[in-house]
Amino acid sequence: MRASSKSHDVAVVGELYVDHVFSGFEAWPAPGVEIVTDDYTRELGGGAATTACGLARLGRSVRLIGLIGAADAPWIGQRLAGFGVAADGLRLVADGVTGVTLSVSTREDRSFFTHLGVNRELAAALATAETAAELAGARHVHFALPLPRAVAERLLPVLRRAGCTTSLDVGYQPDWLADPANTATLAQIDHFLPNEKEAELWCGAPGEEAFFAHAARLGLVRPLLKLGARGAAAEEGGRRDRAQPPAVAALDTTGAGDAFDAGFIDALLDGVPLAQRLGRACVVGALSTRAAGALSALPTSDDVKAVHDHASVP
């Protein structure tokens, strides 16, 4: 399928959640200690929703694919519409419960408590010819979930034949990252987007050098590592590039890695060199931390351009 025949820029696939976000804490409490905050937000969550909304804010046409409980459809549809993302790619489960996540954040880090809900049924929904055809209508397909190997074997060759580029952010999934069977999936994916904790689980050792050495041993041609407040590093064509985020007054880091993914994919679709992809991704990720919740501070293209113009970010 040629790019000119594609119906949208990006299809984002993944787990969807209703997030309850508590932020503004100075430090994590000791066991048995209660701490109080006035900063609470109910938000649409999950990496797929954040990346999809981030891409739409950057001006991309996006189709979001996932499962939700039917009772939450009106609120979720309204929230997505506010970012220019249609809800018609969502599958409604009549008697199911949308996934729920409790997010607790300090200025430096965050922790999550999650109920999977109908997300447990997502792998089966992806293993259909209908879904494959739907995804093939995009220029790029981003997976924000621990993509099961059986699904990857069936789906990724279809997408490659359709001319789609692909990316994968599995999140913090120790079992998936430690399973050697998923090495074959990473070899089929164009861009694997782990953070440092996820990379350590994958390669069995901490640090940037350990990650890139492991990626080289396994034959990954475009390894990328998100480094949080230190930015990101990636290799392509035998060269390693890196970028740092701009200084921002960070309030909540929830979803910053998923916003980074949006910035990276947006730059990838523009066909810019790796250093510029990393630079734009770092800007989008950093700007997303300015408000509580993963969606509230997602930047527009004008926001990103202003940072580039002011700071000469690559």
VEXLUM-162442 format. One record per residue: y negated, x, z negated of N, C-alpha, C, CB in turn; residue in three letters. Coordinates in steps of 0.2 Angstrom, whole numbers, padded with zeros to 4 digits, always signed. Each point is the difference from the previous one (the first is absolute). Glycine has a CB too. Layout:
YXZYXZYXZYXZALA
...
***
This chain:
+0006+0004+0000-0006-0004+0000-0006+0004+0000+0006-0009-0006MET
-0011+0009+0011-0005+0004+0000-0006-0002-0005+0003+0002+0012ARG
-0007+0003-0014-0005-0002-0005-0005-0005+0003+0001+0012-0004ALA
-0002-0013+0010-0004-0005+0003+0003-0007-0001-0005+0008+0008SER
+0011-0009-0009+0004-0006-0001+0001-0002-0007+0005+0002+0011SER
-0007+0003-0016+0001-0002-0007-0005-0005-0002+0004+0012-0002LYS
-0001-0016-0003-0004-0006-0002-0005+0002-0006+0009-0008+0004SER
-0007+0013-0008-0004+0002-0005+0000+0008-0002+0001-0012-0005HIS
-0005+0015+0002+0000+0007-0002+0006+0002-0004-0013+0000+0001ASP
+0013-0003-0007+0005+0002-0005+0004-0006-0003-0008+0009-0003VAL
+0014-0008+0003+0005-0005-0004+0001+0004-0007+0005-0006+0010ALA
-0006+0003-0016+0001+0003-0006+0006-0004-0003-0012+0004-0002VAL
+0017-0001+0000+0006-0003-0003+0001+0002-0007+0005-0001+0011VAL
-0004-0004-0016+0002+0003-0007+0000-0006-0005-0005+0011+0003GLY
+0006-0008-0009+0000-0005-0006-0007-0002-0002+0011+0006-0004GLU
-0011-0013+0003-0006-0003-0003+0000-0002-0007-0002-0004+0012LEU
-0004+0005-0015+0000-0002-0007-0006-0004-0002+0007+0010-0003TYR
-0007-0013-0003-0006-0003-0003-0001+0006-0006+0002-0013+0003VAL
-0008+0016-0002-0001+0005-0005-0004-0002-0006+0000+0008+0009ASP
+0001-0006-0015-0004-0001-0006-0002+0007-0002+0006-0011-0003HIS
-0013+0012+0004-0002+0007+0000-0005+0001-0006+0001+0001+0012VAL
+0001+0003-0017-0004+0002-0006-0002+0007+0001+0006-0008-0007PHE
-0013+0009+0007-0003+0006+0001-0005+0002-0005+0003-0001+0012SER
-0006+0007-0011-0006+0002-0005+0002+0003-0006-0006-0009+0005GLY
+0013+0011-0006+0002+0003-0006-0002+0008+0001+0010-0009-0002PHE
-0012+0011-0004-0001+0008+0000+0006+0004-0001-0011-0003-0005GLU
+0017+0000+0002+0006+0004-0001+0005-0005-0001-0006+0010-0005ALA
+0013-0008+0006+0005-0004-0001+0002-0001-0007+0005+0004+0011TRP
-0004-0010-0014+0001-0001-0007+0007+0003-0002-0007-0010+0000PRO
+0007+0012-0006+0007+0002-0004+0004-0006-0001-0006+0010-0005ALA
+0013-0009+0005+0004-0006-0001-0002-0004-0006+0009+0006+0005PRO
-0009-0013-0005-0002-0004-0005-0008-0001-0001+0011+0004-0005GLY
-0015-0001+0009-0007+0000-0001-0003-0005+0006+0000+0012-0005VAL
-0004-0016+0003-0004-0005+0004-0006+0003+0002+0006-0010-0005GLU
-0008+0010+0012-0007+0002+0002-0002-0006+0004+0002+0013+0000ILE
-0009-0014+0000-0003-0006+0003-0005+0002+0006+0001-0006-0011VAL
-0001+0002+0016-0004+0001+0006-0003-0006+0002+0006+0010+0004THR
-0012-0010-0001-0003-0006+0003+0001+0000+0007-0009+0000-0008ASP
+0012+0005+0011+0001+0001+0007+0007-0003+0002-0007+0010+0000ASP
+0007-0016+0002+0007-0003+0003-0001-0004+0006+0003-0002-0012TYR
+0001+0003+0017+0000-0003+0006+0007-0002+0003-0010+0007+0003THR
+0010-0014-0001+0006-0002+0004-0001+0002+0007+0003-0009-0008ARG
+0002+0012+0011-0001+0002+0007+0006+0000+0004-0009+0007-0004GLU
+0009-0008+0010+0006+0001+0005+0002+0007+0000-0004-0010+0007LEU
+0010+0012-0008+0002+0007-0001+0006+0002+0004-0005-0001-0011GLY
+0007+0007+0010+0005+0003+0004-0003+0004+0006+0008-0010-0002GLY
-0005+0016+0003-0002+0004+0005-0002-0003+0007+0006+0009-0006GLY
-0001-0013+0008-0001-0003+0006-0007-0004+0001+0013-0001+0001ALA
-0014-0003-0006-0006-0004+0000-0007+0004+0000+0006-0009-0006ALA
-0005+0015+0002-0006+0004-0001-0001+0004+0007+0002+0001-0012THR
+0003+0001+0015-0001+0004+0006-0002-0005+0006+0009+0008-0004THR
-0006-0014+0004-0002-0005+0005-0007-0002-0001+0011-0004+0001ALA
-0014+0003-0007-0007-0002-0001-0004+0006+0001+0003-0009-0008CYS
-0001+0015+0007-0004+0006+0001-0001+0001+0007+0004+0005-0010GLY
+0001-0006+0014+0000+0001+0008-0005-0006+0003+0012+0005+0000LEU
-0011-0011-0003-0005-0005+0003-0007+0001-0002+0010-0008-0001ALA
-0011+0011-0005-0007+0002-0002-0003+0005+0005+0002-0003-0012ARG
+0003+0007+0014-0003+0006+0005+0000-0003+0007+0005+0008-0008LEU
-0004-0014+0009-0001-0003+0007+0007-0001+0004-0011+0005+0000GLY
+0016-0004-0003+0007+0000+0004+0002-0007+0000+0003+0012-0003ARG
+0001-0014+0008+0003-0007+0000+0007+0002-0003-0006-0004+0010SER
+0008+0000-0015+0006+0001-0005+0004-0006+0000-0007+0009-0006VAL
+0014-0008+0006+0004-0005-0002+0004+0002-0006+0001-0004+0012ARG
-0001+0000-0017+0004+0002-0006+0006-0004-0001-0011+0002-0006LEU
+0017+0001+0005+0006-0003+0000+0003+0001-0007+0002+0002+0012ILE
+0000-0007-0016+0004+0000-0006+0002-0007-0002-0007+0011-0003GLY
+0009-0011-0004+0003-0006-0003-0005-0002-0006+0012+0002+0005LEU
-0013-0008-0005-0004-0003-0006+0003-0007-0002-0010+0007+0003ILE
+0009-0009-0010+0002-0006-0002-0005-0005+0003+0005+0004-0010GLY
-0002-0010+0012-0004-0005+0004-0006-0002-0005+0010-0004+0007ALA
-0009+0003-0013-0005-0002-0005-0007+0004+0000+0009-0004-0007ALA
-0008+0011+0009-0005+0004+0000-0004+0001+0007+0006+0006-0009ASP
-0003-0010+0014-0002+0001+0007-0008-0001+0001+0012-0003+0004ALA
-0014-0003-0007-0008-0001+0001-0004+0005-0003+0003-0012-0001PRO
-0002+0015-0005-0004+0005-0003+0001+0006+0004+0001-0005-0011TRP
+0005+0007+0013+0001+0006+0004-0003+0000+0007+0010+0002-0007ILE
-0010-0008+0010-0003+0000+0007-0007+0000-0001+0009-0007+0003GLY
-0012+0004-0008-0007+0000-0001-0003+0007-0001+0000-0011-0004GLN
+0004+0015+0000-0002+0007-0002+0001+0004+0007+0003-0001-0012ARG
+0002+0001+0015+0001+0004+0006-0006-0002+0006+0012+0000-0002LEU
-0014-0006+0002-0005-0003+0005-0006+0004-0001+0006-0011+0001ALA
-0008+0012-0008-0006+0003-0002-0001+0007+0003+0000-0007-0010GLY
+0006+0010+0012+0000+0007+0003+0002+0000+0007+0003+0004-0011PHE
-0003-0010+0014+0002-0001+0007+0007+0001+0002-0011+0004+0002GLY
+0016-0005-0007+0007+0001+0002+0003-0007+0000+0000+0011-0006VAL
+0003-0013+0011+0003-0007+0000+0007+0000-0004-0005-0002+0012ALA
+0006-0003-0015+0006-0001-0004+0006-0003+0004-0007-0002-0009ALA
+0007+0002+0016+0005-0003+0004+0006+0004+0000-0008-0006+0006ASP
+0008+0013-0008+0006+0004+0001+0004+0000-0007-0006+0007+0008GLY
+0003-0011-0013+0004-0001-0006+0005-0005+0000-0010+0004-0006LEU
+0016-0002+0003+0005-0005-0001+0000-0003-0006+0007+0006+0008ARG
-0007-0013-0009-0001-0004-0006+0007-0002-0002-0011-0004+0003LEU
+0013+0006-0010+0006-0002-0003-0001-0006-0004+0004+0012+0000VAL
-0002-0018+0001-0001-0006-0003+0001+0000-0007+0002-0006+0010ALA
+0004+0009-0012+0001+0000-0008+0000+0007-0003+0007-0010+0002ASP
-0011+0014+0002+0000+0007-0003-0006+0001-0003+0007+0004+0009GLY
-0007+0002-0013-0006+0002-0004-0003+0007+0004+0005-0005-0011VAL
-0011+0005+0012-0003+0006+0003+0000+0006-0005-0008-0007+0006THR
+0009+0013-0004+0000+0005-0005-0006+0001-0004+0007+0006+0008GLY
-0006-0004-0014-0006+0001-0005+0000+0007-0002+0001-0012-0004VAL
-0007+0015+0003-0001+0007-0002-0006-0001-0006+0005+0006+0011THR
-0003-0002-0016-0006+0001-0005-0002+0007+0001+0005-0009-0009LEU
-0011+0010+0010-0003+0007+0001-0005+0002-0006+0002-0001+0013SER
+0000+0007-0016-0005+0002-0005-0002+0007+0002+0006-0007-0009VAL
-0013+0007+0009-0003+0007+0003-0005+0003-0005+0001-0005+0011SER
-0001+0012-0011-0005+0004-0003-0004+0002+0006+0006+0003-0010THR
-0011+0002+0009-0004+0003+0006+0005+0005+0004-0011-0002-0007ARG
+0016+0004+0003+0004+0006+0003+0006-0003+0003-0005+0008-0008GLU
+0008-0013+0006+0007-0002+0002+0001-0008-0002+0004+0012-0001ASP
+0002-0014+0003+0002-0007-0001+0007-0001-0001-0010-0004+0007ARG
+0012-0001-0010+0007-0002-0001+0001-0007+0002+0002+0009-0009SER
+0005-0011+0011+0001-0006+0003+0006-0003-0004-0005+0003+0011PHE
+0005-0010-0012+0006-0004-0002+0001-0005+0005-0002+0003-0012PHE
+0008-0004+0015+0001-0004+0006+0006-0004+0000-0005+0009+0006THR
+0004-0016-0004+0005-0004+0002+0001-0001+0007-0002-0006-0011HIS
+0008+0007+0014+0000+0001+0007+0000-0007+0004+0007+0010-0002LEU
-0005-0015-0001+0000-0007+0003+0003+0000+0007-0010-0002-0007GLY
+0007-0002+0011+0003-0001+0007+0000+0007+0004-0003-0012+0000VAL
+0000+0017-0002+0001+0006+0003+0007+0003+0001-0012+0003-0004ASN
+0016-0005+0000+0007+0002+0000+0003-0002+0007+0001-0001-0013ARG
-0004-0005+0016+0003-0002+0006-0003+0003+0006+0002-0011-0006GLU
-0006+0016+0005-0004+0002+0006+0004+0004+0005-0010+0000-0007LEU
+0015+0004+0005+0004+0004+0004+0004-0005+0005+0001+0009-0009ALA
+0001-0015+0007+0004-0004+0004-0005-0003+0005+0008-0003-0009ALA
-0014+0001+0007-0005-0002+0005-0002+0005+0006-0004-0008-0010ALA
+0005+0014+0008-0002+0005+0005+0005+0002+0005-0007+0005-0009LEU
+0013-0007+0007+0006+0001+0004+0001-0005+0006+0005+0006-0010ALA
-0010-0009+0012+0001-0005+0005-0003+0002+0007+0000-0009-0009THR
+0002+0006+0014-0003+0002+0007-0007-0003+0000+0012+0000+0005ALA
-0013-0006-0008-0007-0003+0000-0005+0005-0003+0005-0012-0001GLU
-0003+0015-0005-0005+0004-0003-0001+0007+0004+0004-0005-0011THR
+0001+0007+0014+0000+0006+0004-0005-0001+0006+0012+0003-0003ALA
-0012-0009+0006-0004-0002+0006-0007+0000-0003+0009-0006+0006ALA
-0010+0003-0012-0007-0001-0003-0003+0007-0001+0004-0011-0005GLU
+0000+0015+0002-0003+0007-0001-0001+0004+0006+0006+0000-0011LEU
-0002-0001+0016-0001+0003+0006-0007-0001+0004+0012+0000+0001ALA
-0015-0006-0003-0007-0002+0002-0005+0004-0002+0004-0011+0001GLY
-0003+0016-0006-0006+0004-0002+0000+0007+0003+0001-0006-0011ALA
-0006+0009+0011-0001+0007+0002+0003+0005-0005-0010-0003+0006ARG
+0009+0001-0013+0003+0004-0005+0003-0005-0005-0008+0009+0001HIS
+0014-0007-0004+0003-0003-0005+0001+0004-0007+0007-0007+0009VAL
-0010+0004-0014+0000+0004-0007+0005-0004-0004-0012+0004+0001HIS
+0016+0000-0004+0005-0003-0005-0002+0002-0007+0009+0000+0008PHE
-0010-0005-0012-0002+0001-0007+0005-0002-0005-0012-0001+0003ALA
+0018+0004-0002+0006-0002-0004+0005+0005+0000-0003-0012+0002LEU
+0008+0012-0006+0006+0005+0001+0004-0003+0005+0000+0004-0012PRO
-0001-0002+0018+0003-0003+0006+0008+0002+0000-0011+0001+0006LEU
+0015-0007-0007+0007+0002+0000+0003+0003+0006+0001-0010-0007PRO
+0004+0015+0006+0002+0003+0006+0003-0004+0006+0002+0009-0008ARG
+0002-0014+0006+0003-0005+0005-0006-0003+0004+0010-0002-0008ALA
-0015+0000+0005-0006-0003+0003-0003+0005+0005-0002-0008-0010VAL
+0001+0014+0007-0004+0005+0004+0005+0002+0007-0006+0005-0011ALA
+0012-0005+0010+0004+0002+0005+0000-0005+0006+0008+0005-0008GLU
-0009-0011+0006-0001-0006+0005-0007+0000+0003+0009-0006-0006ARG
-0014+0006+0002-0007-0001+0001-0004+0005+0004+0001-0008-0010LEU
+0000+0014+0007-0004+0006+0002+0001+0002+0008+0000+0004-0012LEU
+0006-0004+0014+0001+0001+0007-0004-0005+0005+0011+0006-0003PRO
-0010-0012+0001-0004-0006+0003-0007+0001+0001+0009-0008-0004VAL
-0012+0010-0002-0007+0002+0000-0002+0006+0004-0001-0005-0011LEU
+0005+0010+0011-0002+0006+0004+0001-0002+0008+0004+0007-0009ARG
+0001-0011+0011+0000-0002+0007-0006-0004+0002+0012+0000-0001ARG
-0015-0004-0004-0006-0004+0001-0006+0004+0000+0006-0010-0005ALA
-0006+0016+0004-0006+0004+0000-0004+0000-0007+0000-0002+0012GLY
+0003+0000-0017-0003-0001-0007+0000+0007-0003+0003-0012-0001CYS
-0008+0014-0002+0000+0006-0005+0002-0003-0007-0008+0007+0007THR
+0010-0004-0011+0002-0002-0007-0002+0004-0006+0010-0005+0006THR
-0010+0002-0011-0002+0004-0007+0004-0004-0005-0011+0004+0004SER
+0012+0000-0010+0004-0002-0005-0003+0002-0007+0011+0000+0007LEU
-0012-0005-0011-0002+0002-0007+0005-0004-0005-0013+0002+0003ASP
+0018+0001-0005+0005-0003-0004-0003-0002-0007+0009+0006+0006VAL
-0014-0002-0009-0002-0001-0007+0004+0004-0004-0004-0011+0002GLY
+0004+0009-0009+0004+0004-0005+0007-0003+0000-0011+0003-0007TYR
+0015-0001+0011+0007-0003+0000+0005+0006-0001-0004-0009+0008GLN
+0006+0011-0014+0004+0006-0001+0007-0001+0004-0006+0001-0011PRO
+0009-0006+0011+0007-0001+0003-0001+0001+0007+0004-0008-0009ASP
-0009+0005+0012-0001+0001+0008-0001+0007+0001-0004-0012+0001TRP
-0001+0015-0004-0002+0007+0001+0005+0005-0001-0011-0003-0003LEU
+0016+0002-0002+0005+0005-0001+0006-0001+0004-0004+0000-0011ALA
+0005-0005+0015+0006-0002+0004-0001+0004+0007+0001-0012-0005ASP
+0004+0017+0006+0000+0004+0006+0001-0005+0006+0005+0009-0006PRO
-0002-0015+0006+0000-0004+0006-0006-0002+0003+0010-0005-0005ALA
-0016+0005+0001-0006-0001+0002-0004+0005+0004-0001-0008-0009ASN
+0004+0014+0009-0002+0006+0004-0001-0002+0007+0005+0008-0008THR
+0000-0012+0011+0001-0002+0007-0006-0005+0001+0012+0002+0000ALA
-0014-0006-0005-0006-0004+0001-0006+0004+0001+0006-0009-0006THR
-0007+0014+0002-0006+0004+0000-0001+0003+0007+0001+0001-0013LEU
+0005+0001+0015+0000+0004+0007-0002-0005+0006+0009+0008-0004ALA
-0008-0015+0003-0002-0005+0005-0007-0002-0001+0012-0003+0000GLN
-0015+0004-0006-0007-0003-0001-0005+0006+0002+0005-0007-0010ILE
-0010+0004+0013-0005+0005+0002-0004+0003-0006-0001-0006+0011ASP
-0001+0002-0016-0004+0003-0005+0003-0003-0007-0010+0001+0008HIS
+0012+0004-0012+0002-0001-0007-0005+0001-0004+0012+0003+0002PHE
-0014-0007-0007-0007+0000-0004+0002+0000-0007-0006-0005+0009LEU
+0009+0010-0012+0001+0000-0007-0006+0003-0004+0013+0001+0002PRO
-0013-0003-0009-0004+0004-0004+0004+0005-0004-0008-0010-0002ASN
+0004+0014-0003+0004+0006-0003+0006-0002-0004-0011+0005+0000GLU
+0011-0011-0004+0005-0002-0004+0006-0002+0005-0008-0003-0009LYS
+0007+0000+0014+0005-0003+0005+0003+0006+0004-0006-0011+0001GLU
+0001+0016+0000+0003+0006+0004+0005+0004-0004-0011+0000+0006ALA
+0009+0001-0013+0004+0003-0004+0007-0003-0001-0010+0004-0006GLU
+0010-0010+0006+0007-0004+0000+0004+0001+0006-0005-0008-0007LEU
+0001+0009+0013+0003+0000+0006+0003+0007+0001-0007-0008+0005TRP
+0003+0014-0007+0002+0006+0002+0004+0004-0006-0009+0001+0008CYS
+0008-0004-0014+0003+0003-0006-0003+0005-0004+0010-0003+0006GLY
-0017+0004-0004-0004+0006-0003-0007-0002+0001+0009+0009+0002ALA
-0013-0007-0007-0007-0002+0000-0004+0005+0005+0001-0005-0012PRO
-0007+0002+0014-0005+0005+0003+0000-0001+0008+0002+0007-0009GLY
-0008-0005+0011-0001-0001+0008+0005+0004+0004-0012-0002-0003GLU
+0013+0009+0001+0004+0004+0004+0007-0002+0000-0007+0009-0003GLU
+0010-0012-0003+0007-0002+0000+0000-0006+0005+0002+0003-0012ALA
-0007-0008+0012+0001-0005+0005+0000+0002+0007-0006-0007-0009PHE
+0001+0011+0011+0000+0002+0007+0006+0004+0002-0012+0000-0001PHE
+0015+0004-0004+0006+0004+0002+0006-0005+0001-0005+0010-0007ALA
+0005-0015+0003+0006-0004+0000-0001-0004+0007+0001-0001-0013HIS
-0007-0001+0014-0001-0004+0007+0002+0004+0006-0009-0006-0006ALA
+0007+0013+0005+0002+0004+0006+0008+0001+0000-0011+0006-0001ALA
+0014-0006-0004+0008+0001+0000+0003-0006+0003-0001+0007-0010ARG
-0002-0013+0009+0003-0006+0002-0003-0002+0007+0001-0004-0011LEU
-0005+0008+0014-0003-0001+0007-0005-0006+0000+0011+0004+0004GLY
-0015-0005-0009-0005-0005+0001-0006+0003+0003+0003-0006-0010LEU
-0006+0003+0016-0004+0004+0004-0008-0002-0002+0009+0000+0009VAL
-0010-0005-0013-0007-0001-0002+0000-0002-0008-0003-0004+0012ARG
+0005+0009-0016+0000-0002-0007-0007+0000-0003+0011+0006-0001PRO
-0012-0011-0004-0006-0001-0003+0001-0001-0007-0005-0005+0011LEU
+0000+0007-0015+0000+0000-0007-0006-0003-0003+0009+0009-0001LEU
-0009-0014-0003-0006-0003-0003-0001+0004-0007+0001-0012+0006LYS
-0007+0014-0007-0001+0004-0006-0005-0003-0005+0003+0010+0007LEU
-0004-0016-0007-0004-0004-0004-0007+0003+0000+0010-0002-0007GLY
-0013+0003+0001-0007+0002+0000-0001+0007+0004-0001-0006-0011ALA
+0006+0010+0013-0001+0006+0003+0001-0001+0008+0005+0006-0010ARG
-0004-0012+0012+0000-0002+0007+0007+0000+0003-0011+0005+0001GLY
+0012-0002+0005+0006+0000+0003+0001+0006+0004+0000-0013+0000ALA
+0006+0014+0002+0002+0006+0005+0006-0003+0004-0003+0009-0008ALA
+0003-0006+0014+0005-0002+0005+0001+0006+0005-0004-0012-0001ALA
+0009+0012+0004+0002+0005+0005+0002-0004+0007+0004+0008-0009GLU
-0006-0005+0014+0001-0002+0007-0001+0005+0005-0004-0011-0003GLU
+0009+0012+0007+0000+0005+0005-0001+0007-0003-0005-0008+0008GLY
+0009+0009-0013+0000+0007-0003-0007+0002-0004+0008+0003+0009GLY
-0012-0008-0010-0006+0001-0004-0001-0004-0006-0005+0004+0011ARG
+0003-0002-0016-0002-0004-0006-0007-0001-0001+0010+0004-0006ARG
-0012-0011+0006-0007-0002-0002+0000-0003-0006-0002-0001+0012ASP
-0004+0000-0015-0001-0003-0006-0007-0003+0000+0008+0008-0006ARG
-0009-0013+0001-0007-0003-0001+0000-0002-0007+0000-0004+0012ALA
-0007+0004-0014-0001-0003-0007-0004-0006+0000+0000+0012-0004GLN
+0001-0016-0001-0004-0006+0000-0007+0001-0002+0010-0007-0003PRO
-0015+0002+0005-0007+0001-0003+0000-0002-0007-0005-0003+0011PRO
+0000+0005-0015-0001-0002-0007-0002-0007+0000-0003+0012-0003ALA
+0006-0016-0001-0002-0007-0001+0001-0001-0008+0004-0004+0012VAL
-0007-0002-0014+0000-0002-0007+0007-0004+0000-0013+0000-0003ALA
+0018+0002+0002+0007-0003+0000+0000-0005-0006+0006+0009+0006ALA
-0004-0015-0005+0001-0005-0005+0007-0002-0001-0011-0004+0002LEU
+0015+0004+0004+0007-0002+0000+0003+0003+0006-0002-0011-0006ASP
+0008+0015+0004+0003+0003+0006+0006-0004+0003-0003+0011-0006THR
+0004-0017+0003+0005-0004+0003-0001-0001+0008+0001-0006-0011THR
+0005+0008+0014+0000-0001+0008-0004+0005+0003+0000-0012-0002GLY
-0002+0017-0001-0004+0005+0004+0004+0004+0005-0007+0002-0010ALA
+0014-0001+0009+0004+0003+0004+0001-0005+0006+0006+0007-0009GLY
-0005-0013+0008+0001-0005+0006-0007+0000+0004+0009-0007-0007ASP
-0015+0007+0004-0006+0000+0004+0000+0007+0004-0006-0007-0009ALA
+0008+0012+0006+0001+0007+0004+0004-0002+0006-0001+0007-0011PHE
+0007-0010+0010+0004-0001+0006-0004-0004+0006+0010-0001-0008ASP
-0014-0004+0005-0004-0004+0005-0005+0005+0004+0001-0010-0007ALA
-0004+0014+0003-0005+0005+0004+0004+0005+0004-0007-0001-0009GLY
+0013+0003+0007+0004+0004+0005+0002-0003+0006+0004+0006-0010PHE
-0002-0012+0009+0003-0004+0006-0006-0002+0005+0009-0005-0007ILE
-0015+0003+0004-0006-0001+0004-0002+0006+0004-0004-0008-0009ASP
+0004+0014+0006-0002+0006+0004+0006+0002+0005-0007+0004-0010ALA
+0013-0005+0008+0006+0001+0005-0001-0004+0006+0007+0002-0009LEU
-0009-0009+0008-0001-0004+0006-0006+0002+0005+0005-0009-0007LEU
-0010+0013+0003-0005+0003+0004+0002+0006+0004-0008-0005-0008ASP
+0013+0008+0006+0003+0006+0004-0004+0006-0002+0003-0007+0009GLY
-0006+0007-0015-0003+0006-0002+0004+0006-0003-0010-0008-0003VAL
+0008+0014+0002+0005+0005-0002+0001-0001-0007-0005+0008+0008PRO
+0011-0004-0011+0002-0001-0006-0005+0001-0006+0011+0004+0005LEU
-0015+0001-0004-0005+0001-0006-0005-0006+0000+0001+0012+0002ALA
-0002-0015+0003-0005-0006+0000+0004-0006-0003-0007+0004+0010GLN
+0013-0005-0008+0005-0005-0003+0000+0000-0008+0007+0000+0011ARG
-0006+0007-0013+0000+0001-0007-0007-0002-0004+0009+0009+0002LEU
-0014-0006+0002-0007-0001-0003-0001-0008-0001-0004+0011+0005GLY
+0005-0015+0000-0001-0007+0000+0004-0003-0005-0003+0000+0012ARG
+0009+0002-0013+0005-0003-0005-0003+0001-0007+0010+0001+0008ALA
-0012+0005-0009-0003+0002-0007-0006-0004-0001+0005+0011+0001CYS
-0009-0012+0004-0006-0004-0002+0002-0007-0001-0007+0007+0008VAL
+0011-0010-0004+0002-0007-0002+0003-0001-0006+0001-0002+0012VAL
+0004+0007-0014+0003-0001-0006-0005+0001-0006+0010+0005+0005GLY
-0014+0000-0005-0005+0001-0005-0005-0006-0001+0001+0012+0002ALA
-0003-0015+0003-0005-0006+0000+0003-0006-0003-0006+0005+0010LEU
+0013-0005-0009+0004-0006-0003+0000+0000-0007+0007+0000+0010SER
-0009+0005-0014+0001+0000-0007-0006-0002-0003+0007+0009+0001THR
-0012-0012+0002-0007-0001-0003+0000-0007-0004-0005+0007+0009ARG
+0010-0011-0008+0000-0006-0004+0008-0001-0002-0010-0005+0007ALA
+0010+0000-0012+0007-0002-0002+0004-0003+0005-0005-0001-0012ALA
+0012+0002+0012+0004-0003+0005+0000+0004+0006-0002-0011-0005GLY
+0008+0010+0009+0001+0004+0006-0004-0002+0006+0011+0002-0004ALA
-0014-0008+0004-0004-0003+0006-0007+0000-0001+0010-0006+0002LEU
-0013+0006-0008-0007-0002+0000-0005+0005+0003+0003-0006-0010SER
-0001+0012+0010-0004+0006+0002+0002+0003+0007-0003+0002-0012ALA
+0008-0005+0015+0002+0002+0007-0007+0001+0004+0012-0005-0001LEU
-0012+0011+0004-0007+0001+0004+0001-0003+0007-0002+0010-0007PRO
-0004-0011+0010-0001-0001+0007+0000+0006+0004-0006-0011-0003THR
+0006+0011+0010-0001+0005+0004-0007+0003-0001+0007-0004+0008SER
-0012+0000-0010-0007+0002-0001+0000+0004-0006-0005-0009+0006ASP
+0008+0007-0012+0001+0004-0006+0003+0007+0001+0001-0011-0006ASP
+0004+0011+0010+0003+0007+0002-0004+0004+0004+0011-0006-0001VAL
-0015+0003+0006-0004+0004+0004-0006+0003-0005+0003-0007+0010LYS
-0006+0003-0014-0005+0002-0005+0002+0006-0004-0004-0011+0000ALA
+0010+0011-0002+0003+0006-0004+0000+0006+0005+0006-0007-0008VAL
-0003+0006+0014+0001+0006+0005-0007+0003+0001+0010-0006+0005HIS
-0015+0001-0003-0007+0003+0001-0003+0003-0005-0001-0009+0008ASP
+0002+0007-0014-0003+0003-0006+0003+0007-0002-0003-0011-0004HIS
+0010+0011+0004+0003+0006-0002+0004+0004+0005+0002-0007-0010ALA
-0003+0005+0016+0003+0004+0006+0008+0001-0002-0011+0006+0002SER
+0014-0012-0004+0007+0000-0001+0003+0001+0007+0000-0007-0010VAL
+0006+0011+0011+0003+0000+0007+0002-0006+0003+0004+0011-0004PRO
***
